[in-house]
Amino acid sequence: MRGWSFVIVAAGKGRRFGGPPKQFEKLGEMPLWEWSARTALKLKADGVEQIVLVVPPGMESSMEAETARIRSRIDLVMVPGGERRQDSVLNGLKAARGKRVMIHDSARPFVSPMLCRRLVSEAVKRGSAVPLLPVTDALKHADQGVIVAGIPREGLLVTQTPQAFPSEEIHRVLKETPGHFSDEAEAWLASGRDLGWTRGDPLNFKITFPEDMELASRVLRGSSVERTGFGFDVHRLSPGIPLFLGGLRIPFPLGLSGHSDGDLLCHAIADAVLGAAGLPDIGTLFPASEGRFKGIRSLDILKEAVAMTREKGFTVSSVNAVVNAQVPRLASMAEGIRKNLTEVLFADRPGTVSLTFKSGEWTGDVGNGEAMRCWAVARLVTEGDPCPIETSDA
């Protein structure tokens, strides 16, 4: 599945939906188009190297900030749409650099990586592929609002997206085949080519009317997953070492000794985040036995831990940490520390950092000013994705 572009068509006006274009409506914490982009991200290891986002003309600049978090993880380009869907797809194909392409409607937020893998496997064998579902409801034909006949449903199939094709060939088909087509598969068939297919997914439904958005919200509420992780760290205070907490340099003659910069607050939070996602702890991921981690900035360790949990399909929702220190007095530093942690933990969505500083009450190594301890609890949630990352298609 190497060398694929994933084209997301998000340039429609949504006349049947009413109000603003539906692709920018929020489903959970994200606009509809971003759900599809997140699925494409989950396919990076399978060969998706680029996302092409087709947006309404004139919106490219205003979408720069909104797409930043996706662009930081994969090559993403934006192009303006055209008058018709066919024109929008052609514009997207011009920007696609993959030899093969999946063309997807942004109004289908619940497309799963598993469906895409089935689709791509069939496209590699047959040259093209679309997802299809059998029609299960009884059909009627209406004329000017009057039901005039029943229609046999035998042999009828519903077409979904994404649809997979060789990039140059589908571009040529859409440009040269006369007629108006409701999707790319229709143009492909009209050009006389054979069309491969795989079974679609009932959850991959299209949001067309406002009631479809309500259905999507219900699916979302029933599919979210929450996990909680716990982290702990302790470091000895030693002279001649800079003191860092939450990435903030604290003015004090003693610092926390360790292989990294000793920032035990970042360490405890990172272990809590990793543990909640079912990942190894920082001692395993950033071992002291490796010289390249000597003096590493612990805020960068935390940033990497958060990125790893995102790859597992989780985002951090909240963090609660308790720092146990007799010296120095830290309460006045809380806002600066919280700001640093918030920027790392919640780059993708809102969240909360709760910090508590407790003295050692003049007992033990903490009370004697010889060490600090930290406990942290992290709450992770899925992005409400009813189609989580699969480890296999079995």
For each residue, the residues with C-beta under 8 A, 3 or more apart:
1: 4 43 46 47 48 117 120 121 124
2: 47 49
3: 47 49 98 99 100
4: 1 43 46 47 48 49 50 98 99 100 101 102 120
5: 48 49 50 51 52 96 97 98 100 101 102 167
6: 36 40 43 48 50 51 52 101 102 104 162
7: 51 52 54 89 92 93 96 101 102 103 104
8: 33 36 37 40 51 52 53 54 92 104 106
9: 12 54 81 85 88 89 92 103 104 105 106
10: 21 23 24 32 33 53 54 55 56 81 106
11: 54 55 56 57 80 81 82 88
12: 9 21 22 23 81 85 88 107
13: 21 56
14: 17 18 19 20 21 22 23
15: 18
16: 208 209
17: 14 21 22 25 207 208 209 210
18: 14 15 210
19: 14
20: 14 24 25
21: 10 12 13 14 17 24 25 56
22: 12 14 17 25 32 107 207 208 213
23: 10 12 14 31 32 33 106 107
24: 10 20 21 31 32 33
25: 17 20 21 22 31 32 207 213
26: 29 30 31
27: 30 31 32 35 109 213 216 217 220 384
28: 217 220 383 384
29: 26 349 350 383 384
30: 26 27 34 35 38 383
31: 23 24 25 26 27 34 66
32: 10 22 23 24 25 27 35 36 106 107 109 207
33: 8 10 23 24 36 37 53 106
34: 30 31 37 38 66 70
35: 27 30 32 38 39 109 110 111 385
36: 6 8 32 33 39 40 104 106 108 109 111
37: 8 33 34 40 41 51 53 67 70 76
38: 30 34 35 41 42 70 383 385
39: 35 36 42 43 111 112 113 116 387
40: 6 8 36 37 43 44 48 51 74
41: 37 38 44 70 73 74
42: 38 39 113 313 389
43: 1 4 6 39 40 46 47 48 113 116 117
44: 40 41 48 49 73 74
45:
46: 1 4 43 113 116 117 120
47: 1 2 3 4 43 120
48: 1 4 5 6 40 43 44 51 74 98 102
49: 2 3 4 5 44 74 75 97 98
50: 4 5 6 74 75 76 77 96 97 98
51: 5 6 7 8 37 40 48 70 74 75 76 77
52: 5 6 7 8 76 77 78 79 92 95 96
53: 8 10 33 37 63 67 76 77 78 79
54: 7 8 9 10 11 78 79 80 81 88 89 91 92
55: 10 11 59 60 63 78 79 80 81
56: 10 11 13 21 59 80 81
57: 11 80 81
58: 80
59: 55 56 62 63 80
60: 55 63 64 78 79 80
61: 64
62: 59 65 66
63: 53 55 59 60 66 67 78
64: 60 61 67 68 78
65: 62 68
66: 31 34 62 63
67: 37 53 63 64 70 71 76 78
68: 64 65 71 72
69: 72 73 347 348
70: 34 37 38 41 51 67 73 74 76
71: 67 68 74 75 76
72: 68 69
73: 41 44 69 70
74: 40 41 44 48 49 50 51 70 71
75: 49 50 51 71
76: 37 50 51 52 53 67 70 71
77: 50 51 52 53 95
78: 52 53 54 55 60 63 64 67
79: 52 53 54 55 60 91 92 94 95
80: 11 54 55 56 57 58 59 60 91
81: 9 10 11 12 54 55 56 57 87 88 91
82: 11 86 87 88 90 91
83: 87
84: 87 88 180
85: 9 12 88 89 182 183
86: 82 89 90 174 180 181 187
87: 81 82 83 84 90 91
88: 9 11 12 54 81 82 84 85 91 92
89: 7 9 54 85 86 92 93 103 174 184
90: 82 86 87 93 94 171 174 175
91: 54 79 80 81 82 87 88 94 95
92: 7 8 9 52 54 79 88 89 95 96 103
93: 7 89 90 96 101 103 167 170 171 174
94: 79 90 91 171
95: 52 77 79 91 92
96: 5 7 50 52 92 93 101 167
97: 5 49 50
98: 3 4 5 48 49 50 101 167
99: 3 4 166 167 168
100: 3 4 5 120 123 124 164 165 166 167
101: 4 5 6 7 93 96 98 164 165 166 167 170
102: 4 5 6 7 48 116 119 120 162 163 164
103: 7 9 89 92 93 161 162 163 164 165 170 184
104: 6 7 8 9 36 108 111 161 162 163
105: 9 108 161 206
106: 8 9 10 23 32 33 36 109
107: 12 22 23 32 206 207 208
108: 36 104 105 111 160 161 204 205 206 207
109: 27 32 35 36 106 207 216
110: 35 201 203 204 205 216 219 385 386 387
111: 35 36 39 104 108 115 116 161 162 201 204 387
112: 39 115 116 201 203 204 387 390
113: 39 42 43 46 116 117 387 389 390
114: 117 118 201 387 390 393
115: 111 112 118 119 131 198 200 201 204 387
116: 39 43 46 102 111 112 113 119 120 162
117: 1 43 46 113 114 120 121 393
118: 114 115 121 122 131 198 199 393
119: 102 115 116 122 123 129 130 131 162 163 164 198
120: 1 4 46 47 100 102 116 117 123 124 129 164
121: 1 117 118 124 125 198
122: 118 119 125 126 129 164 196 197 198
123: 100 119 120 126 127 128 129 164 165 196
124: 1 100 120 121
125: 121 122 196
126: 122 123 129 194 195 196
127: 123 165 166 193 194 196
128: 123 163 164 165 166 170 185 188 193 194 195 196
129: 119 120 122 123 126 163 164 195 196 197 198
130: 119 159 160 161 163 164 183 185 195 196 197 198
131: 115 118 119 159 160 161 162 163 197 198 199 200 201 204
132: 157 158 159 160 197 198 199 200
133: 157 158 160 199 200 201 202
134: 156 157 158
135: 139 153 156 157 158
136: 153
137: 153
138: 150 153
139: 135 150 151 152 153 156
140: 147 149 150 151
141: 147 148 149 150 151
142: 145 146 147 148
143: 146 148
144:
145: 142
146: 142 143
147: 140 141 142
148: 141 142 143
149: 140 141
150: 138 139 140 141
151: 139 140 141
152: 139 155 156
153: 135 136 137 138 139 156
154:
155: 152
156: 134 135 139 152 153
157: 132 133 134 135 197
158: 132 133 134 135 200
159: 130 131 132 163 183 185 200
160: 108 130 131 132 133 200 201 204 206
161: 103 104 105 108 111 130 131 183
162: 6 102 103 104 111 116 119 131
163: 102 103 104 119 128 129 130 131 159 183 184 185
164: 100 101 102 103 119 120 122 123 128 129 130
165: 100 101 103 123 127 128 169 170 173 184 188
166: 99 100 101 127 128 169 170
167: 5 93 96 98 99 100 101 170 171
168: 99 171 172
169: 165 166 172 173
170: 93 101 103 128 165 166 167 173 174 184 188
171: 90 93 94 167 168 174 175
172: 168 169 175 176
173: 165 169 170 176 177 184 187 188 191 193
174: 86 89 90 93 170 171 177 181 184 187
175: 90 171 172
176: 172 173 191
177: 173 174 181 187 190 191
178:
179: 187 190
180: 84 86
181: 86 174 177 184 186 187 190
182: 85 186
183: 85 130 159 161 163 186 187
184: 89 103 163 165 170 173 174 181 187 188
185: 128 130 159 163 188 189 195
186: 181 182 183 189 190
187: 86 173 174 177 179 181 183 184 190 191
188: 128 165 170 173 184 185 191 193 195
189: 185 186 192 193 195
190: 177 179 181 186 187
191: 173 176 177 187 188
192: 189
193: 127 128 173 188 189
194: 126 127 128
195: 126 128 129 130 185 188 189
196: 122 123 125 126 127 128 129 130
197: 122 129 130 131 132 157
198: 115 118 119 121 122 129 130 131 132
199: 118 131 132 133
200: 115 131 132 133 158 159 160 204
201: 110 111 112 114 115 131 133 160 204 387
202: 133 205
203: 110 112 219 386 387
204: 108 110 111 112 115 131 160 200 201
205: 108 110 202 212 215 216
206: 105 107 108 160 212
207: 17 22 25 32 107 108 109 212 213 216
208: 16 17 22 107 212
209: 16 17 212
210: 17 18 213 214
211: 214 215
212: 205 206 207 208 209 215 216
213: 22 25 27 207 210 216 217
214: 210 211 217 218
215: 205 211 212 218 219
216: 27 109 110 205 207 212 213 219 220
217: 27 28 213 214 220 221
218: 214 215 221 222
219: 110 203 215 216 222 223 386
220: 27 28 216 217 223 224 384 386
221: 217 218 224 384
222: 218 219 386
223: 219 220 382 384 385 386
224: 220 221 381 382 384
225: 381 382 388
226: 317 379 380 381 382
227: 276 277 278 314 379 380 381
228: 276 377 378 379 380
229: 271 272 273 274 275 276 277 377 378 380
230: 271 272 275 375 376 377
231: 267 268 269 270 271 272 273 275 374 375 376 377 378
232: 268 271 373 374 375 376
233: 264 265 267 268 271 373 374
234: 264 371 372 373 374
235: 256 257 258 262 264 371 372
236: 256 257 365 370 371
237: 254 255 256 257 327 369 370 371 372
238: 241 254 255 256 257
239: 253 254 255
240: 255
241: 238 254 255 256 257 262
242: 249 255 261
243: 249 250 251 252 254 255 256 262 328
244: 247 248 249 250 255 256 261 262 263 298
245: 248 250 263 264 265 323 330 333 337
246: 263 265 266 299 336 337 338 340 341 355
247: 244 263 266 297 298 299 337 340 341 344
248: 244 245 333 336 337 340
249: 242 243 244
250: 243 244 245 328 330 333
251: 243 328
252: 243 255 327 328
253: 239
254: 237 238 239 241 243 327 369
255: 237 238 239 240 241 242 243 244 252 262
256: 235 236 237 238 241 243 244 261 262 263 264 372
257: 235 236 237 238 241 262
258: 235 261 262 264
259: 288 293 294 295 296
260: 263 267 286 293 294 295 296 297 298 301
261: 242 244 256 258 295 296 297 298
262: 235 241 243 244 255 256 257 258 298
263: 244 245 246 247 256 260 266 267 297 298 299
264: 233 234 235 245 256 258 267 268 323 372 373 374
265: 233 245 246 268 269 321 323 337 341 374 376
266: 246 247 263 269 270 298 299 301 302 341
267: 231 233 260 263 264 270 271 282 298 301 374
268: 231 232 233 264 265 271 272 321 374 375 376
269: 231 265 266 272 273 302 319 321 341 345 376 378
270: 231 266 267 273 274 282 298 301 302 305
271: 229 230 231 232 233 267 268 274 275 281 282 376
272: 229 230 231 268 269 275 276 319 376 377 378
273: 229 231 269 270 276 277 302 305 306 309 316 319 345 378 380
274: 229 270 271 277 279 280 281 282 285 305 308 309
275: 229 230 231 271 272 278 279 281 378
276: 227 228 229 272 273 309 314 378 379 380
277: 227 229 273 274 308 309 312 314 380
278: 227 275 312
279: 274 275 285 305 308 309 312
280: 274 284 285
281: 271 274 275 284 285
282: 267 270 271 274 285 286 301 305
283: 286 287 288
284: 280 281 287
285: 274 279 280 281 282 304 305
286: 260 282 283 290 293 296 301
287: 283 284 290 293
288: 259 283 293
289:
290: 286 287 293
291: 294
292: 296
293: 259 260 286 287 288 290 296
294: 259 260 291
295: 259 260 261
296: 259 260 261 286 292 293 300 301
297: 247 260 261 263 300 301
298: 244 247 260 261 262 263 266 267 270 301 302
299: 246 247 263 266 302 303 340 344
300: 296 297 303 304
301: 260 266 267 270 282 286 296 297 298 304 305
302: 266 269 270 273 298 299 305 306 341 344 345
303: 299 300 306 307 344
304: 285 300 301 307 308
305: 270 273 274 279 282 285 301 302 308 309
306: 273 302 303 309 310 316 344 345 347
307: 303 304 310 311
308: 274 277 279 304 305 311 312
309: 273 274 276 277 279 305 306 312 314 315 316 380
310: 306 307 313 314 315 348
311: 307 308
312: 277 278 279 308 309 389
313: 42 310 382 383 385 388 389
314: 227 276 277 309 310 380 381 382
315: 309 310 348 349 380 381 382 383
316: 273 306 309 319 345 346 351 378 379 380
317: 226 349 351 352 379 380 381
318: 351 352 353 354 378 379
319: 269 272 273 316 341 345 351 352 353 354 376 377 378 379
320: 354 356 376 377
321: 265 268 269 353 354 355 356 374 375 376 377
322: 356 357 358 374 375 376
323: 245 264 265 330 355 356 357 358 372 373 374
324: 358 359 360 366 372 373 374 375
325: 328 330 357 358 359 360 366 372 373
326: 359 360 362 366 367 368 369
327: 237 252 254 369
328: 243 250 251 252 325
329: 332
330: 245 250 323 325 333 334 337 357
331: 334 357
332: 329
333: 245 248 250 330 336 337
334: 330 331 337 338 355 357
335: 338 339
336: 246 248 333 339 340
337: 245 246 247 248 265 330 333 334 340 341 355
338: 246 334 335 341 342 353 355
339: 335 336 342 343
340: 246 247 248 299 336 337 343 344
341: 246 247 265 266 269 302 319 337 338 344 345 353
342: 338 339 345 346 351 353
343: 339 340 346 347
344: 247 299 302 303 306 340 341 347
345: 269 273 302 306 316 319 341 342 351 353
346: 316 342 343 349 350 351
347: 69 306 343 344
348: 69 310 315
349: 29 315 317 346
350: 29 346
351: 316 317 318 319 342 345 346
352: 317 318 319
353: 318 319 321 338 341 342 345
354: 318 319 320 321
355: 246 321 323 334 337 338
356: 320 321 322 323
357: 322 323 325 330 331 334
358: 322 323 324 325
359: 324 325 326 362 367
360: 324 325 326 363 364 365 366 367 368 369
361: 367
362: 326 359 367 368
363: 360 366 367
364: 360 367 368
365: 236 360 368 370 371
366: 324 325 326 360 363 369 370 371 372 373
367: 326 359 360 361 362 363 364
368: 326 360 362 364 365
369: 237 254 326 327 360 366
370: 236 237 365 366
371: 234 235 236 237 365 366
372: 234 235 237 256 264 323 324 325 366
373: 232 233 234 264 323 324 325 366
374: 231 232 233 234 264 265 267 268 321 322 323 324
375: 230 231 232 268 321 322 324
376: 230 231 232 265 268 269 271 272 319 320 321 322
377: 228 229 230 231 272 319 320 321
378: 228 229 231 269 272 273 275 276 316 318 319
379: 226 227 228 276 316 317 318 319
380: 226 227 228 229 273 276 277 309 314 315 316 317
381: 224 225 226 227 314 315 317 384
382: 223 224 225 226 313 314 315 385 388
383: 28 29 30 38 313 315
384: 27 28 29 220 221 223 224 381
385: 35 38 110 223 313 382 388
386: 110 203 219 220 222 223
387: 39 110 111 112 113 114 115 201 203
388: 225 313 382 385
389: 42 113 312 313
390: 112 113 114 393
391:
392:
393: 114 117 118 390
394:
